[in-house]
């Protein structure tokens, strides 16, 4: 949808999304260790009147990587340029961005591991020496023209840090690993969001939403909005009953499993007798992309103890069988299940 086509409702929703994002490290909830590390890095850069070191933010989706990039720019008083790895598919794409940066600008590249290899190689020199080499011509007559860049700070975000080549990863001055949130931290996130929404909701209801949010602030805020919508449409108070009814409507169970989580687990348990099953086969069986299962679904299922990743494939744990009220098929003993589970330890 273009800006000209945006309705007042969609503009209000975007404004709300922006309002939810903390503007400073002091407002940012959770990730205490990362906040302390970033605070030190930014203060040291300010005292020396220089651009902060390049920063790599690694972790699962929805934990605040984009928000932290915005905070880095805001707290250092620098402009922010935003791009993404999939949008940089040629070295020329990256050269156009880098050559237009103003001194001290913060360049945020989301999903940086998905950049083209030629662009990654150009980025090595740009990060280290603030210079790029532009190739003019082809074949034996090709000439390399050096182009100096304004000093800048690169903030890269990735959900797959292992896919970054070592030469690129080593050029970041600081790498932050974001962890899943504890329930009490998510309650604080939700309390702040409820205030911004003007939503009167009791603490136990916030705790219930937090417990179903998979340790992820983005999911917590999304579920809070669905509870708000349910209470608004049905003319009820946003209490525990509204939370239960709204989240049941949207297929979020008491421990946070959603439709896709259950589809993956039931496929492993029922179609493949608990596993092992390969990622490609599993993706086809539930009609979803393998990357989505690996980066979005699996981290939560592994963390809850329902799934084990073994050299032979994905295996359901005894806890998963118990949660879904199922038992291994006749002929597969509990001892065999235990051996499969142990392969992943």
C-alpha positions as CSV (number, residue, x, y, z in Angstrom):
1,X,0.0,0.0,0.0
2,X,1.4,3.4,-1.0
3,X,1.4,6.5,1.3
4,X,-1.4,8.0,-0.9
5,X,-3.5,4.9,-0.4
6,X,-3.1,4.7,3.4
7,X,-6.3,5.0,5.4
8,X,-6.4,7.0,8.7
9,X,-6.7,3.7,10.5
10,X,-3.5,2.3,9.0
11,X,-1.7,5.6,9.7
12,X,-2.8,5.4,13.3
13,X,-1.6,1.8,13.5
14,X,1.8,2.8,12.2
15,X,2.0,5.7,14.6
16,X,1.2,3.3,17.4
17,X,3.9,0.9,16.3
18,X,6.4,3.8,16.4
19,X,5.1,4.9,19.8
20,X,5.7,1.5,21.3
21,X,9.4,1.6,20.4
22,X,11.6,2.9,23.2
23,X,13.6,6.0,22.3
24,X,16.5,5.4,24.7
25,X,18.3,2.7,26.5
26,X,16.7,3.8,29.7
27,X,13.2,3.1,28.3
28,X,14.3,-0.3,26.8
29,X,13.1,-3.2,28.9
30,X,15.1,-6.4,29.2
31,X,18.5,-7.3,27.7
32,X,20.2,-5.8,30.8
33,X,23.7,-7.0,29.8
34,X,23.5,-5.8,26.2
35,X,22.1,-2.4,27.4
36,X,25.1,-1.9,29.7
37,X,27.5,-2.9,27.0
38,X,25.9,-0.5,24.5
39,X,25.8,2.3,27.0
40,X,29.5,2.0,27.6
41,X,30.3,1.9,23.9
42,X,28.2,5.0,23.1
43,X,29.5,7.0,26.0
44,X,33.1,6.3,25.1
45,X,32.4,7.3,21.5
46,X,30.8,10.6,22.7
47,X,33.7,11.4,25.0
48,X,36.1,11.0,22.1
49,X,33.9,12.8,19.6
50,X,33.9,9.9,17.1
51,X,31.5,7.6,15.5
52,X,30.7,4.5,17.6
53,X,32.2,1.2,16.6
54,X,30.3,-1.0,14.2
55,X,27.7,-3.1,16.0
56,X,26.3,-6.6,15.2
57,X,23.0,-7.5,16.8
58,X,22.2,-11.2,16.7
59,X,19.2,-13.1,18.0
60,X,15.8,-14.5,17.1
61,X,13.1,-12.3,15.5
62,X,11.1,-9.9,17.6
63,X,13.6,-9.3,20.4
64,X,14.4,-5.6,19.6
65,X,17.3,-5.5,17.1
66,X,15.7,-2.8,15.0
67,X,14.7,-0.8,18.1
68,X,18.3,-0.9,19.4
69,X,19.6,0.3,16.1
70,X,17.3,3.3,16.3
71,X,18.4,3.9,19.9
72,X,22.1,3.8,18.9
73,X,21.4,6.6,16.3
74,X,19.2,8.6,18.7
75,X,21.6,8.4,21.7
76,X,24.6,9.3,19.6
77,X,22.8,12.2,18.0
78,X,23.4,10.8,14.5
79,X,21.0,10.4,11.5
80,X,19.8,6.9,10.7
81,X,19.7,5.1,7.3
82,X,17.8,1.8,7.1
83,X,18.2,-0.9,4.6
84,X,18.1,-4.8,4.5
85,X,20.2,-7.6,3.2
86,X,17.7,-8.8,0.6
87,X,17.6,-5.3,-0.9
88,X,21.4,-5.3,-1.5
89,X,21.9,-7.9,-4.2
90,X,24.7,-6.3,-6.1
91,X,27.9,-4.4,-5.1
92,X,26.5,-1.4,-6.9
93,X,23.5,-1.3,-4.6
94,X,25.8,-1.1,-1.5
95,X,28.1,1.4,-3.2
96,X,25.2,3.8,-3.8
97,X,24.1,3.6,-0.2
98,X,27.6,4.0,1.2
99,X,28.6,6.9,-1.0
100,X,25.6,8.9,0.0
101,X,26.2,8.7,3.8
102,X,26.9,11.9,5.7
103,X,29.7,12.0,8.3
104,X,28.7,10.0,11.4
105,X,25.5,8.5,10.0
106,X,24.3,5.2,11.4
107,X,23.6,2.6,8.6
108,X,21.3,-0.2,9.8
109,X,21.2,-3.3,7.6
110,X,18.6,-5.8,8.7
111,X,19.1,-9.5,7.9
112,X,22.7,-8.7,6.9
113,X,23.5,-12.3,6.3
114,X,21.3,-12.2,3.2
115,X,23.4,-9.7,1.3
116,X,25.0,-10.7,-1.9
117,X,28.6,-12.0,-1.6
118,X,30.0,-9.3,-3.8
119,X,28.4,-6.7,-1.5
120,X,29.9,-8.4,1.6
121,X,33.4,-8.2,0.1
122,X,32.9,-4.5,-0.6
123,X,31.8,-4.0,2.9
124,X,35.0,-5.3,4.4
125,X,37.0,-2.4,3.1
126,X,34.3,0.1,3.8
127,X,34.0,-0.9,7.5
128,X,37.8,-1.0,8.1
129,X,39.2,1.9,6.0
130,X,36.0,3.9,5.1
131,X,36.8,3.4,1.4
132,X,35.5,1.4,-1.5
133,X,37.0,0.5,-4.8
134,X,34.8,1.1,-7.9
135,X,35.5,-1.0,-10.9
136,X,35.2,0.9,-14.2
137,X,35.3,-1.0,-17.5
138,X,35.6,-4.8,-18.2
139,X,38.3,-7.3,-19.0
140,X,41.9,-6.2,-19.4
141,X,40.9,-2.5,-19.6
142,X,39.1,-2.5,-16.2
143,X,40.3,0.1,-13.8
144,X,39.8,0.3,-10.0
145,X,38.9,3.8,-8.7
146,X,39.2,4.3,-4.9
147,X,36.3,6.3,-3.3
148,X,36.7,7.7,0.2
149,X,33.6,7.4,2.4
150,X,32.5,9.6,5.3
151,X,33.0,7.9,8.7
152,X,29.9,5.9,9.6
153,X,28.6,3.3,12.1
154,X,27.2,0.1,10.6
155,X,24.6,-1.7,12.8
156,X,23.9,-5.1,11.4
157,X,21.1,-7.3,12.5
158,X,20.9,-11.0,11.9
159,X,18.8,-14.0,13.0
160,X,21.5,-16.4,11.6
161,X,24.9,-15.2,12.8
162,X,26.4,-18.5,11.8
163,X,25.8,-17.6,8.1
164,X,28.0,-14.5,8.3
165,X,31.5,-15.0,6.9
166,X,34.2,-14.7,9.5
167,X,35.9,-11.7,7.7
168,X,32.7,-9.7,8.0
169,X,31.8,-10.8,11.5
170,X,35.3,-10.0,12.8
171,X,35.1,-6.4,11.5
172,X,32.3,-5.5,14.0
173,X,33.7,-3.8,17.1
174,X,30.9,-5.2,19.3
175,X,28.6,-8.2,18.9
176,X,25.4,-8.3,21.0
177,X,23.6,-11.6,21.5
178,X,19.9,-10.9,22.4
179,X,18.2,-13.5,24.6
180,X,14.6,-14.4,25.0
181,X,12.7,-12.4,27.6
182,X,11.7,-13.6,31.1
183,X,8.0,-13.5,31.9
184,X,8.4,-10.6,34.3
185,X,10.3,-8.6,31.7
186,X,7.5,-9.2,29.2
187,X,5.0,-8.0,31.8
188,X,6.8,-4.7,32.0
189,X,6.8,-4.4,28.2
190,X,3.1,-5.0,28.2
191,X,2.4,-2.6,31.1
192,X,4.1,0.2,29.1
193,X,2.2,-0.8,25.9
194,X,-1.1,-0.8,27.7
195,X,-0.5,2.7,29.1
196,X,0.3,3.9,25.5
197,X,-2.9,2.2,24.3
198,X,-4.9,3.7,27.1
199,X,-6.0,0.2,28.0
200,X,-7.1,-0.6,31.5
201,X,-6.0,-4.1,32.1
202,X,-5.2,-5.9,35.4
203,X,-1.8,-7.3,36.3
204,X,-2.9,-11.0,36.3
205,X,-4.2,-10.5,32.7
206,X,-0.9,-9.0,31.7
207,X,0.9,-12.0,33.3
208,X,-1.3,-14.4,31.3
209,X,-0.4,-12.7,28.0
210,X,3.3,-12.6,28.9
211,X,3.2,-16.3,29.6
212,X,1.9,-17.0,26.1
213,X,4.3,-14.7,24.3
214,X,7.2,-17.1,23.7
215,X,9.7,-14.8,25.4
216,X,9.3,-12.3,22.6
217,X,8.2,-8.6,23.0
218,X,6.9,-8.3,19.4
219,X,4.5,-11.2,20.0
220,X,3.5,-9.9,23.4
221,X,2.5,-6.5,21.9
222,X,0.6,-8.2,19.1
223,X,-1.4,-10.4,21.5
224,X,-2.1,-7.3,23.7
225,X,-3.7,-5.6,20.7
226,X,-5.8,-8.6,19.9
227,X,-7.1,-8.6,23.5
228,X,-7.8,-4.9,23.2
229,X,-9.8,-5.6,20.0
230,X,-11.7,-8.4,21.6
231,X,-12.6,-6.3,24.7
232,X,-13.6,-3.4,22.4
233,X,-15.8,-5.5,20.1
234,X,-17.5,-7.4,22.9
235,X,-17.8,-4.5,25.2
236,X,-16.0,-6.3,28.1
237,X,-13.2,-5.4,30.4
238,X,-9.8,-6.5,29.3
239,X,-9.5,-9.0,32.1
240,X,-8.5,-12.6,32.4
241,X,-11.6,-13.9,30.7
242,X,-11.1,-11.6,27.8
243,X,-7.5,-12.8,27.5
244,X,-8.5,-16.4,27.5
245,X,-11.3,-15.9,24.9
246,X,-9.2,-13.7,22.6
247,X,-6.1,-15.9,22.6
248,X,-8.3,-19.1,22.1
249,X,-9.9,-17.3,19.1
250,X,-6.4,-16.7,17.6
251,X,-5.1,-20.3,18.3
252,X,-2.6,-19.4,21.0
253,X,-2.6,-22.1,23.7
254,X,-1.7,-21.6,27.4
255,X,2.0,-22.2,26.9
256,X,2.2,-20.0,23.7
257,X,2.0,-22.6,21.0
258,X,0.3,-21.3,17.9
259,X,-1.2,-23.1,14.8
260,X,2.1,-23.6,13.1
261,X,3.8,-24.9,16.2
262,X,1.1,-27.4,16.7
263,X,1.1,-28.4,13.0
264,X,4.9,-29.0,13.2
265,X,4.7,-31.0,16.4
266,X,1.7,-33.1,15.3
267,X,3.4,-33.9,12.0
268,X,6.5,-35.2,13.8
269,X,4.4,-37.1,16.4
270,X,1.7,-38.6,14.1
271,X,3.1,-38.8,10.6
272,X,6.7,-39.6,11.5
273,X,6.2,-41.5,14.7
274,X,8.1,-38.9,16.7
275,X,11.0,-38.7,14.3
276,X,13.7,-38.4,13.3
277,X,12.6,-36.3,10.3
278,X,14.6,-34.0,8.1
279,X,13.8,-30.2,7.8
280,X,12.9,-30.4,4.1
281,X,10.5,-33.3,4.6
282,X,8.9,-31.5,7.6
283,X,8.5,-28.3,5.7
284,X,6.7,-30.0,2.9
285,X,4.4,-31.9,5.3
286,X,3.1,-28.7,6.9
287,X,3.2,-26.5,3.8
288,X,5.7,-24.0,5.1
289,X,9.1,-22.7,4.1
290,X,12.1,-24.5,5.8
291,X,13.6,-21.2,6.8
292,X,10.5,-20.2,8.6
293,X,10.4,-23.5,10.6
294,X,14.1,-23.3,11.4
295,X,14.2,-19.6,12.4
296,X,10.8,-19.0,13.9
297,X,9.2,-22.3,15.1
298,X,12.1,-24.4,16.2
299,X,13.8,-22.1,18.6
300,X,10.7,-21.9,20.8
301,X,10.0,-25.7,20.5
302,X,13.5,-26.5,21.5
303,X,13.4,-24.0,24.4
304,X,10.2,-25.5,25.7
305,X,11.7,-29.0,25.6
306,X,9.4,-30.4,23.0
307,X,11.9,-30.8,20.1
308,X,15.4,-32.1,19.8
309,X,17.7,-31.6,16.8
310,X,19.8,-34.7,16.2
311,X,22.3,-35.6,13.5
312,X,19.5,-37.7,12.0
313,X,16.8,-35.1,12.1
314,X,14.2,-33.5,14.3
315,X,12.9,-35.7,17.2
316,X,9.9,-35.2,19.5
317,X,10.8,-35.4,23.2
318,X,8.9,-37.3,25.9
319,X,7.5,-34.0,27.1
320,X,6.0,-33.4,23.6
321,X,4.2,-36.8,23.6
322,X,2.8,-36.0,27.1
323,X,1.7,-32.5,26.2
324,X,-0.3,-33.6,23.2
325,X,-1.7,-36.6,25.0
326,X,-0.2,-39.1,22.5
327,X,1.9,-42.2,22.8
328,X,4.5,-43.7,20.5
329,X,3.1,-46.3,18.0
330,X,3.1,-49.9,18.9
331,X,6.5,-51.5,18.3
332,X,8.5,-48.4,19.1
333,X,9.5,-48.7,22.8
334,X,10.0,-46.0,25.3
335,X,13.7,-47.0,25.3
336,X,14.0,-46.4,21.6
337,X,12.5,-42.9,22.0
338,X,15.0,-42.2,24.8
339,X,17.9,-43.2,22.5
340,X,16.6,-40.9,19.8
341,X,16.2,-38.1,22.3
342,X,19.7,-38.6,23.7
343,X,21.2,-38.2,20.2
344,X,20.4,-34.5,20.3
345,X,22.0,-33.9,23.7
